[in-house]
């Protein structure tokens, strides 16, 4: 599985999920990061 495919699928899964309380998703392709901001203000970075 290619990294780009995995990152794109992960982004799609997180973006389409309901009930997880995700307010925003940002992809930083230069650093291979997905930044996930939740509705309560927490921020998580997923390194791909």
C-alpha positions as CSV (number, residue, x, y, z in Angstrom):
1,X,0.0,0.0,0.0
2,X,1.4,3.4,-0.9
3,X,1.7,6.1,1.6
4,X,-0.4,8.5,-0.4
5,X,-3.2,6.0,-0.7
6,X,-3.1,5.3,3.0
7,X,-3.1,9.0,3.9
8,X,-6.0,9.7,1.6
9,X,-8.1,6.8,2.9
10,X,-7.4,7.9,6.5
11,X,-8.4,11.4,5.7
12,X,-11.6,10.1,4.0
13,X,-12.5,7.9,7.0
14,X,-12.0,10.6,9.5
15,X,-13.8,13.2,7.4
16,X,-16.8,11.0,6.9
17,X,-17.1,9.7,10.5
18,X,-20.0,10.9,12.6
19,X,-20.0,11.0,16.3
20,X,-16.3,11.5,16.6
21,X,-16.6,15.2,17.2
22,X,-14.1,16.2,14.5
23,X,-14.3,19.9,13.8
24,X,-11.5,20.3,11.3
25,X,-8.9,18.2,9.3
26,X,-5.8,19.7,7.8
27,X,-3.3,17.8,5.6
28,X,0.3,18.9,5.7
29,X,1.7,17.0,2.8
30,X,5.2,18.5,3.1
31,X,5.6,17.0,6.6
32,X,3.3,13.9,6.0
33,X,0.9,15.0,8.8
34,X,-2.8,15.1,9.3
35,X,-3.9,17.5,11.9
36,X,-7.2,16.7,13.5
37,X,-9.0,19.3,15.6
38,X,-11.9,18.1,17.7
39,X,-15.0,20.1,18.6
40,X,-13.8,20.5,22.2
41,X,-10.6,22.1,21.0
42,X,-8.1,19.3,21.2
43,X,-5.6,18.9,18.4
44,X,-4.0,15.6,17.3
45,X,-1.3,15.1,14.7
46,X,-1.2,11.8,12.8
47,X,2.2,11.2,11.1
48,X,1.9,9.2,7.9
